[in-house]
Amino acid sequence: MKKVVLLWGSTGVYGGDSSGTITKYKQALDMIEEGSKVYNFEMTLVQYPGHPDRAGASDGQLSFRTALAGVIEECERIEPHWIVGRSFGASIAVAALGCQRAWVKACRGAVLWGPAFNKYLEALWPTPEDKAKMIREYEEFKTILAPDFFETLPEIEALVKDAQGNLRFARGSEDGYNSSADLRNLAVIHSATQPAFKRQVIELEGLDHTPIPAKLTSAQRQHYFECLFGDSFVT
């Protein structure tokens, strides 16, 4: 069976509040896992430092640096055939594909779902006080961000230059953290710096940043699964 690693966003999958309600992130994860099985993948969710585990316990602090180090280590061990990076995980995915390790050559490529561009984050949280407030809100859901999390996020436009792999840049039409033009720009940058690889830009109508089953029709779910796990474009 083919192996895929899933690189999550900044909010931990298992981080719920005290109500015990299943979060949208866990619903999103379960659906992605369903899609991986449809496409005959064995999926591994890479847990970042600072993310809660299944029991809700968090260890360490989440920063771009700590997440990337953990992902590279896991990919060394797993040797994935494919990578799915969503939101913050999209930046981690392209950075990992630029690490020059042996496993990168064996990886068929990656899909980057809903990359979060720094300009959108800065618009949402423009001041140090805004960022500190958001870090406290993450803590309520058991995700521990490093105090300089936002200040040390590299621009994905710079990271993609070194990504040695085939890339699908993907988004839902209702995603507020990026635009189609942003994704096309990433493809142009990657094409100029990594011409040996292939690229594809996809927008799925009606989907948002974090698709969950209740929001999707059967057809939309099929298109989403194909977007995440269909790798025929690289042949």
C-alpha positions in Angstrom: 0.0 0.0 0.0 1.2 3.5 -0.8 2.1 5.8 2.0 0.9 9.4 2.5 1.7 11.8 5.3 -0.9 14.4 6.3 0.5 17.7 7.5 -2.2 19.6 9.5 -2.8 23.3 10.1 -1.8 25.3 13.1 -4.9 24.2 15.2 -4.5 20.7 16.5 -6.9 18.0 15.3 -7.7 16.7 18.8 -7.9 20.1 20.5 -11.5 20.4 21.8 -13.0 22.6 24.5 -14.4 21.3 27.8 -17.8 20.5 26.2 -16.6 17.3 24.7 -18.0 18.2 21.3 -16.2 16.7 18.3 -14.4 19.6 16.6 -14.7 20.4 12.9 -11.0 19.5 12.6 -11.6 16.0 13.8 -14.5 15.7 11.3 -12.3 17.0 8.6 -9.6 14.5 9.5 -12.0 11.6 9.5 -13.2 12.5 6.0 -9.6 12.9 4.7 -8.7 9.5 6.1 -11.8 8.0 4.3 -10.5 9.5 1.1 -7.0 8.1 1.6 -8.5 4.6 1.8 -10.4 5.1 -1.4 -7.1 5.8 -3.2 -5.3 2.9 -1.5 -3.1 5.0 0.7 -1.9 4.2 4.2 -2.1 7.6 5.9 0.0 9.0 8.8 -1.0 12.3 10.5 2.2 14.0 11.6 1.7 15.5 15.1 3.6 18.8 15.6 5.1 19.8 19.0 2.5 21.9 20.7 -0.4 20.0 19.3 -2.7 18.0 21.6 -2.6 14.2 21.4 -5.8 12.1 21.4 -6.0 12.5 25.2 -5.8 16.3 24.9 -2.2 16.6 26.3 0.2 19.0 24.6 4.0 18.7 24.7 6.3 21.5 23.6 5.5 24.6 21.5 4.5 24.9 17.9 6.5 27.0 15.6 7.5 26.7 12.0 10.9 25.4 13.0 9.7 22.8 15.4 7.0 21.5 13.1 9.4 21.3 10.1 12.0 19.4 12.1 9.4 16.9 13.2 8.0 16.4 9.7 11.4 15.8 8.2 12.2 13.2 10.8 8.9 11.4 10.2 9.3 11.5 6.5 12.8 10.0 6.9 11.1 7.1 8.7 8.0 6.7 6.6 9.4 7.5 3.1 6.0 8.8 1.8 4.8 8.3 -1.7 2.7 11.5 -1.4 2.1 14.4 0.9 -1.1 16.3 1.8 -0.4 19.6 3.4 -3.3 21.8 4.5 -3.2 25.5 5.6 0.0 25.8 7.8 0.9 22.3 6.7 1.1 23.4 3.1 4.1 25.6 4.0 5.6 22.8 6.0 5.2 20.5 3.0 7.1 22.7 0.5 9.8 23.3 3.1 10.2 19.6 3.7 10.5 19.0 0.0 13.4 21.4 -0.1 15.4 19.6 2.6 17.7 17.7 0.2 17.1 14.4 2.1 17.1 11.1 0.2 13.4 10.4 0.9 12.4 13.5 -1.2 13.5 11.8 -4.4 11.2 8.9 -3.8 8.2 11.1 -3.0 5.9 11.5 -6.0 4.7 15.0 -4.9 2.3 16.9 -2.8 -1.0 18.6 -2.7 -1.2 22.0 -0.9 -4.7 22.5 0.2 -5.6 26.1 1.3 -2.2 27.5 1.8 -2.3 30.3 4.4 -0.5 33.4 3.2 1.1 35.7 5.7 -0.6 38.8 4.2 -4.0 37.4 5.2 -2.8 36.5 8.7 -1.3 39.9 9.1 -4.6 41.5 8.1 -6.5 39.4 10.7 -4.0 40.0 13.5 -2.1 43.2 12.7 -0.8 44.2 16.1 1.3 42.4 18.7 -1.7 42.5 21.0 -3.9 40.8 18.4 -1.4 38.1 18.0 -1.0 37.5 21.7 -4.8 37.3 22.1 -4.9 34.7 19.3 -2.2 32.6 21.0 -4.2 32.6 24.2 -7.3 31.5 22.2 -5.3 28.6 20.7 -4.4 27.5 24.3 -8.1 27.2 25.1 -8.2 24.4 22.5 -5.0 22.8 23.8 -2.7 24.0 21.0 0.5 25.7 22.5 2.0 28.2 20.0 5.5 29.6 20.5 5.3 33.3 21.6 6.9 34.3 18.3 4.8 31.9 16.2 3.5 34.6 13.9 6.7 36.6 13.6 8.7 33.5 12.5 6.4 32.2 9.8 8.3 32.3 6.5 6.6 33.4 3.4 5.4 30.4 1.4 6.4 32.3 -1.8 10.0 31.9 -0.7 9.7 28.3 0.5 8.2 27.0 -2.8 11.3 28.0 -4.7 13.2 25.0 -3.3 10.4 22.4 -3.3 11.8 19.5 -5.3 8.6 17.7 -6.2 5.5 17.8 -8.3 2.9 20.2 -6.7 -0.8 20.6 -6.8 -1.9 24.0 -5.5 -5.5 23.7 -4.4 -8.2 25.7 -2.7 -12.0 25.9 -2.1 -13.7 28.8 -3.7 -14.9 29.9 -0.2 -11.4 30.0 1.3 -10.6 33.3 3.0 -6.9 32.7 3.5 -5.8 32.7 -0.1 -7.0 33.5 -3.7 -6.8 31.7 -7.0 -4.3 34.4 -8.1 -2.1 33.6 -5.1 -2.0 29.9 -6.0 -1.2 30.7 -9.7 1.6 32.9 -8.5 3.1 30.0 -6.5 2.9 27.8 -9.6 4.7 30.5 -11.6 7.5 30.7 -9.0 7.9 27.0 -8.7 7.9 26.6 -12.5 10.8 29.1 -12.8 12.9 27.6 -10.0 12.0 23.9 -10.4 11.3 23.3 -14.1 12.0 19.6 -13.9 8.7 19.1 -11.9 5.0 19.5 -12.8 2.4 21.8 -11.3 -1.4 22.0 -11.2 -3.7 24.7 -9.8 -7.2 23.6 -8.8 -10.2 25.4 -7.3 -13.2 23.4 -6.0 -16.4 25.3 -6.1 -18.3 25.7 -2.9 -15.6 24.4 -0.5 -14.1 26.4 2.3 -10.8 26.3 4.1 -11.7 23.2 6.2 -14.2 21.0 4.4 -16.3 18.7 6.6 -18.8 16.0 5.5 -21.9 18.0 6.5 -21.0 20.8 4.0 -20.3 18.6 1.0 -22.5 16.9 -1.6 -21.5 13.5 -2.7 -20.0 14.9 -5.9 -18.1 17.5 -4.0 -16.7 14.9 -1.7 -15.5 12.8 -4.7 -13.8 15.9 -6.2 -12.2 16.7 -2.9 -10.8 13.2 -2.6 -9.5 13.3 -6.1 -7.9 16.6 -5.4 -6.1 15.4 -2.3 -5.0 11.9 -3.5 -5.2 11.7 -7.3 -1.6 11.8 -8.5 -2.0 11.0 -12.2 -1.1 14.6 -13.2 2.5 13.9 -12.5 2.9 11.1 -15.1 
